[in-house]
Amino acid sequence: MSDNHYRREIFYRFPGIYKYLFREEIMKKDQEIFQERLNHHHDELRWLYTELYHNDDMFAELCDQMYQYFTARRRVLKNRDLEREKNPDWFRQKDMLGMMLYIDNFAGNIKGVSAKLPYLKECNVNCLHLMPFLDTPKGRSDGGYAVADFRKVRPDLGSMKDLAALADKCHKNGMNLCMDFVMNHTSEDHEWAKRALAGEKEYQDWAKKARQGDGEYMSRYFFYNNREIPDEYEKTVPQVFPTTAPGNFTWLPDIGHYVMTTFYPYQWDLNYGNPRVFNEMMYNFLFLANQGMDVIRIDAVPYIWKELGTPCRNLKQVHTIVRMMRMIAEIVCPSVVLLGEVVMEPEKVVPYFGTVEKPECHMLYNVTTMATTWNSIATRDIRLLKKQMDIVNSLPKQYTFLNYLRCHDDIGWGLDFATLKEWDMDEPSHKRYLNDFFTGKYPGSDSRGELYNDDPVTQDARFCGTTASMCGIEAALFEKDDEKLKRGIREDLMLHAYMLTQSGIPMLYSSDEIGRLNDYSYKEDPDKAADSRYIHRGAFQWELAGKRNSKSSVEGQIFQTLSRMEQIRSQESVFDKDCDVYTYDVHDNSILCILRQKGNERFIGIFNFSDSEKTAWMQEEGTFRDLITDQTLELKDVELPAYGFMWCKRM
């Protein structure tokens, strides 16, 4: 028996003994792997780090800690790293389908989510995005984005051990796990914030022993003892929430200082000009990756570098930090991919991909297209959507967008108003029209929802609501109008079909698969009543999910058709990542037509964004098969009902 055969026998029959007998060889091999990855990135990483921080000692510490986190990484995850290094495009495959959900709303806690994996597999989901679950203060959590401890799960949801167990179970079921990493700020309840705030009071004895005072922790944030510098910042830094959280600084009377709080007063902005902040946050990042995460969503990434005299958005140092994060992940945990949350106009989003030679984020949200999709519904005009899709489709195929209709957040109308102005659409009045339309105030609109951060001065606002309620299903059920209900369901499915046709990765918002309506019960909870985003963050209604197999129910009609489309997408080669994708002019501004082509295979998706019957004026050669109904047809001057759609492939 050869040595290799002997070792394989021991490995498969007695893995524990194998690890003991060949521990030194395993460690040596691990060291070689780590060193090879580090060598590949070392020079660039060191150059970027020292250019930003001019601190060789802190860089040496970072490298040492990277090795410590690599060593602590479980064997099953190291093996996953090796497999995915061979297939770095694993997340871009056509069968990828994500779903975002709140753990407590969906299944109570992490163990509950684990028990519900069969349902998620039934939904064809293989990338599960758990909305923020780290420890946050009750009543001051901003939906989980005010993190008090990056290494502790919120107690009511479970523990880190539960999280790692869920990751393992997901992996065994062919599913990936995604989480949010909130980099821009911490909660005011975070240990760093408490130590900065307490100063000579609570931590006096500790500070003397450690030879560190409150200043060391204050330097991790932006503190000022008078209004001079904060006022200078306010001249150039926009407000994120002008109504609910005006300004960018909060006064702390206990220590007589202002602290920078871009989002809410209880969320203190971190100072990434301090290398200690960058290092410690990277250690948190690696700790979370080591729990088994496959995708880590970087929250509010454009905001993480602050500089006086600038908007503190999209500064070049942000790209340096994200590039370093990418390299750190490729050294320690290369199976982990970065999803960037960049809620900006297209020209500011694309740079976060980096370049082909020096990539940054693996994936970015297709935010502008999402907002423009709903604009197209309200205006029955797809011209702006078509223009934006043409821009996206012209980008390198390596650039991967995450597409969605709705998410946990509001819809901000960050549209291309320069183009809309050419079509005689003024920004303030058009935003008011959109908000009136989707809140159901505009005559003829069946959409239902609520405004968020409605500013009485600028008359600007964002919008909240579920896909089904925005499509008129809520209004139709309330009015008991069967025709409206059919039309609302058709609109909901048309939008999902269009979303699945786009290039990139589709992401569902939990409960959209069964047509969840707005949940107004949040108004009865004092911790949520002031935040209208909770209208679409309601608890999952399992009794409604139980109707998903009934063709006569709203839930069943949406679930079954959506499932059929998801399966088609995962099987047909015209949805491969390397397909050529174009928009197709059918001479009607209410109809969006998308062409996908791979070799001789030709797919055409036709989507009517109007509430009336329309004709797609087209003359396609050959016979096509409707992938949804399996019928054969010719694509010549195709008639579509209100919000109708077709998925056709040439035979």
KAZI-V194908 format. One record per pair of residues at least 6 apart in sequence whose C-alpha atoms are under 6 Angstrom apart, sorted by the first residue. I is the first residue (numbers start at 1). J is the second residue. D is the distance in Angstrom with one decimal. If there is no record, write none. Layout:
BEGIN
i:I j:J d:D
i:I j:J d:D
END
This chain:
BEGIN
i:10 j:18 d:5.8
i:11 j:18 d:5.3
i:37 j:331 d:5.0
i:38 j:331 d:5.7
i:70 j:332 d:5.1
i:73 j:290 d:5.6
i:81 j:334 d:5.4
i:81 j:335 d:4.6
i:84 j:335 d:5.5
i:94 j:570 d:5.3
i:94 j:575 d:5.9
i:94 j:576 d:5.3
i:95 j:570 d:4.1
i:97 j:125 d:5.2
i:97 j:126 d:5.7
i:97 j:506 d:5.5
i:98 j:125 d:5.6
i:98 j:127 d:4.4
i:98 j:128 d:5.8
i:98 j:507 d:4.4
i:98 j:508 d:6.0
i:99 j:128 d:5.3
i:99 j:129 d:5.9
i:99 j:507 d:5.3
i:99 j:508 d:4.6
i:99 j:509 d:5.6
i:100 j:129 d:4.4
i:100 j:130 d:6.0
i:100 j:509 d:5.2
i:100 j:510 d:5.8
i:101 j:130 d:5.5
i:101 j:131 d:5.7
i:101 j:510 d:5.3
i:102 j:131 d:5.0
i:103 j:109 d:5.6
i:105 j:539 d:4.2
i:105 j:540 d:5.6
i:106 j:540 d:5.1
i:107 j:113 d:5.3
i:109 j:157 d:4.3
i:110 j:157 d:5.8
i:110 j:158 d:5.9
i:114 j:166 d:5.8
i:126 j:175 d:4.2
i:126 j:176 d:5.9
i:127 j:175 d:5.6
i:127 j:176 d:4.5
i:127 j:177 d:5.8
i:128 j:177 d:5.0
i:128 j:178 d:5.9
i:129 j:178 d:4.4
i:129 j:179 d:5.8
i:130 j:179 d:5.4
i:132 j:144 d:4.9
i:132 j:180 d:5.9
i:133 j:153 d:5.9
i:133 j:154 d:5.9
i:134 j:152 d:5.8
i:134 j:153 d:4.4
i:134 j:154 d:5.1
i:135 j:147 d:5.9
i:135 j:148 d:5.6
i:135 j:149 d:5.5
i:135 j:152 d:5.7
i:135 j:153 d:5.2
i:135 j:154 d:4.0
i:136 j:146 d:5.9
i:136 j:147 d:5.0
i:136 j:148 d:5.1
i:139 j:527 d:5.1
i:146 j:186 d:5.7
i:146 j:187 d:4.5
i:146 j:267 d:5.8
i:147 j:186 d:5.3
i:147 j:187 d:5.0
i:148 j:187 d:5.1
i:148 j:189 d:5.3
i:148 j:190 d:4.1
i:153 j:159 d:5.2
i:164 j:291 d:4.8
i:164 j:292 d:5.9
i:167 j:292 d:5.3
i:176 j:294 d:5.7
i:177 j:293 d:5.3
i:177 j:294 d:5.3
i:178 j:293 d:5.9
i:178 j:294 d:5.9
i:178 j:295 d:4.4
i:178 j:296 d:5.6
i:179 j:296 d:5.3
i:179 j:297 d:6.0
i:180 j:296 d:5.9
i:180 j:297 d:4.7
i:181 j:297 d:5.8
i:181 j:298 d:5.1
i:181 j:299 d:6.0
i:182 j:299 d:5.0
i:184 j:269 d:5.8
i:184 j:270 d:5.8
i:184 j:304 d:4.9
i:185 j:267 d:5.8
i:185 j:268 d:5.2
i:185 j:269 d:4.2
i:185 j:270 d:5.0
i:186 j:267 d:5.5
i:186 j:268 d:5.5
i:187 j:266 d:5.8
i:187 j:267 d:4.7
i:188 j:266 d:5.2
i:188 j:267 d:6.0
i:192 j:217 d:5.8
i:196 j:214 d:4.9
i:196 j:217 d:4.8
i:196 j:218 d:4.8
i:199 j:214 d:4.4
i:207 j:213 d:5.0
i:220 j:270 d:5.8
i:220 j:271 d:5.2
i:221 j:269 d:5.9
i:221 j:270 d:4.7
i:221 j:271 d:4.8
i:222 j:259 d:5.5
i:222 j:260 d:5.5
i:223 j:258 d:5.5
i:223 j:259 d:4.6
i:224 j:257 d:5.3
i:224 j:258 d:5.1
i:225 j:257 d:4.3
i:233 j:308 d:5.8
i:236 j:310 d:5.7
i:236 j:311 d:5.1
i:237 j:311 d:4.3
i:239 j:247 d:5.8
i:243 j:453 d:5.5
i:243 j:455 d:5.8
i:245 j:264 d:5.6
i:248 j:260 d:5.8
i:248 j:261 d:5.2
i:248 j:262 d:4.7
i:249 j:259 d:5.5
i:249 j:260 d:4.4
i:249 j:261 d:5.0
i:250 j:258 d:5.4
i:250 j:259 d:5.4
i:250 j:265 d:5.7
i:251 j:258 d:4.4
i:252 j:258 d:5.9
i:260 j:269 d:5.7
i:261 j:267 d:5.7
i:261 j:268 d:4.9
i:261 j:269 d:5.5
i:272 j:278 d:5.8
i:294 j:336 d:4.6
i:295 j:336 d:5.5
i:295 j:337 d:4.9
i:295 j:338 d:5.9
i:296 j:338 d:5.2
i:296 j:339 d:6.0
i:297 j:338 d:6.0
i:297 j:339 d:4.5
i:297 j:340 d:5.8
i:298 j:340 d:5.1
i:298 j:341 d:6.0
i:299 j:341 d:5.4
i:300 j:341 d:5.7
i:302 j:313 d:5.3
i:302 j:314 d:4.7
i:303 j:313 d:5.0
i:305 j:318 d:5.8
i:306 j:312 d:4.8
i:322 j:360 d:5.8
i:323 j:360 d:4.7
i:326 j:360 d:5.8
i:337 j:362 d:5.9
i:338 j:361 d:5.2
i:338 j:362 d:5.3
i:339 j:361 d:6.0
i:339 j:363 d:4.7
i:339 j:364 d:5.6
i:340 j:361 d:6.0
i:340 j:364 d:4.9
i:342 j:349 d:6.0
i:352 j:361 d:6.0
i:353 j:359 d:5.9
i:353 j:360 d:5.1
i:353 j:361 d:5.0
i:354 j:360 d:4.7
i:363 j:400 d:5.0
i:363 j:401 d:5.5
i:364 j:401 d:5.0
i:364 j:402 d:5.9
i:365 j:401 d:5.6
i:365 j:402 d:4.7
i:366 j:401 d:5.6
i:366 j:402 d:5.7
i:366 j:403 d:5.4
i:370 j:405 d:5.8
i:372 j:385 d:5.8
i:376 j:382 d:5.2
i:377 j:609 d:5.6
i:380 j:590 d:5.2
i:380 j:609 d:5.5
i:380 j:610 d:4.9
i:381 j:589 d:5.2
i:381 j:590 d:4.9
i:382 j:589 d:5.6
i:382 j:590 d:5.7
i:400 j:504 d:5.3
i:401 j:504 d:4.9
i:402 j:504 d:5.7
i:402 j:505 d:4.8
i:402 j:506 d:6.0
i:403 j:505 d:5.9
i:403 j:506 d:4.8
i:403 j:507 d:5.9
i:404 j:506 d:6.0
i:404 j:507 d:5.2
i:407 j:509 d:5.5
i:410 j:463 d:5.4
i:410 j:464 d:4.9
i:411 j:462 d:5.6
i:411 j:463 d:5.0
i:412 j:462 d:4.8
i:436 j:442 d:5.3
i:437 j:445 d:5.8
i:438 j:447 d:4.9
i:438 j:448 d:5.9
i:439 j:448 d:4.8
i:439 j:449 d:4.8
i:439 j:450 d:5.8
i:440 j:446 d:5.7
i:440 j:447 d:5.1
i:440 j:448 d:5.4
i:446 j:472 d:4.6
i:446 j:475 d:5.9
i:447 j:469 d:5.9
i:447 j:470 d:4.3
i:447 j:471 d:5.7
i:447 j:472 d:4.8
i:448 j:469 d:5.4
i:448 j:470 d:5.5
i:449 j:464 d:5.7
i:449 j:465 d:4.7
i:450 j:463 d:6.0
i:450 j:464 d:5.3
i:451 j:462 d:5.6
i:451 j:463 d:4.6
i:451 j:464 d:6.0
i:452 j:461 d:5.9
i:452 j:462 d:5.0
i:452 j:463 d:5.6
i:452 j:532 d:5.8
i:453 j:461 d:5.4
i:454 j:460 d:6.0
i:454 j:461 d:4.3
i:464 j:533 d:5.6
i:465 j:536 d:5.4
i:466 j:518 d:5.8
i:466 j:536 d:5.4
i:468 j:515 d:5.2
i:468 j:517 d:5.8
i:469 j:517 d:5.3
i:471 j:488 d:5.2
i:471 j:492 d:5.9
i:472 j:488 d:5.1
i:473 j:485 d:5.6
i:473 j:488 d:5.0
i:476 j:484 d:5.3
i:476 j:485 d:5.0
i:491 j:643 d:4.9
i:494 j:645 d:5.7
i:500 j:506 d:5.9
i:513 j:559 d:5.3
i:514 j:555 d:4.4
i:514 j:558 d:6.0
i:514 j:559 d:5.4
i:515 j:555 d:5.9
i:518 j:535 d:5.5
i:518 j:536 d:5.6
i:519 j:535 d:4.9
i:519 j:538 d:5.6
i:520 j:535 d:5.6
i:522 j:528 d:5.8
i:522 j:529 d:5.7
i:523 j:529 d:4.2
i:547 j:555 d:6.0
i:547 j:556 d:5.9
i:548 j:555 d:5.1
i:548 j:556 d:3.9
i:548 j:559 d:5.8
i:549 j:556 d:5.2
i:550 j:556 d:4.8
i:551 j:557 d:5.4
i:574 j:597 d:6.0
i:574 j:598 d:5.8
i:579 j:597 d:5.6
i:579 j:598 d:5.1
i:580 j:596 d:5.8
i:580 j:597 d:5.2
i:581 j:595 d:5.7
i:581 j:596 d:4.6
i:582 j:594 d:5.9
i:582 j:595 d:5.2
i:583 j:593 d:5.7
i:583 j:594 d:4.5
i:583 j:595 d:5.9
i:584 j:593 d:5.1
i:584 j:594 d:5.7
i:586 j:616 d:5.1
i:586 j:617 d:4.9
i:586 j:618 d:5.7
i:590 j:609 d:5.4
i:590 j:610 d:5.6
i:591 j:607 d:5.5
i:591 j:608 d:4.6
i:591 j:609 d:5.9
i:592 j:606 d:6.0
i:592 j:607 d:5.2
i:593 j:605 d:5.6
i:593 j:606 d:4.5
i:594 j:604 d:5.7
i:594 j:605 d:5.1
i:595 j:603 d:5.7
i:595 j:604 d:4.6
i:596 j:603 d:5.1
i:602 j:649 d:5.8
i:602 j:650 d:5.6
i:603 j:648 d:5.7
i:603 j:649 d:4.4
i:604 j:648 d:5.3
i:605 j:646 d:5.6
i:605 j:647 d:4.7
i:606 j:645 d:5.3
i:606 j:646 d:5.2
i:607 j:645 d:4.5
i:608 j:643 d:4.8
i:608 j:644 d:5.4
i:609 j:643 d:5.5
i:610 j:642 d:5.8
i:610 j:643 d:5.8
i:611 j:642 d:4.5
i:612 j:642 d:4.3
i:613 j:640 d:5.7
i:613 j:641 d:4.3
i:613 j:642 d:4.8
i:614 j:639 d:5.9
i:614 j:640 d:5.4
i:615 j:638 d:5.5
i:615 j:639 d:4.4
i:616 j:637 d:5.4
i:616 j:638 d:5.0
i:617 j:637 d:4.4
i:618 j:636 d:5.2
i:618 j:637 d:5.1
i:619 j:636 d:4.6
i:620 j:635 d:5.4
i:623 j:633 d:5.9
i:623 j:634 d:5.3
i:623 j:650 d:5.9
i:623 j:651 d:5.8
i:624 j:632 d:5.6
i:624 j:633 d:5.3
i:624 j:634 d:5.9
i:624 j:648 d:5.9
i:624 j:649 d:5.3
i:624 j:650 d:4.2
i:624 j:651 d:5.3
i:625 j:631 d:5.6
i:625 j:632 d:4.4
i:625 j:648 d:5.4
i:625 j:649 d:5.3
i:626 j:647 d:5.7
i:626 j:648 d:4.5
i:627 j:647 d:5.6
i:627 j:648 d:5.7
END
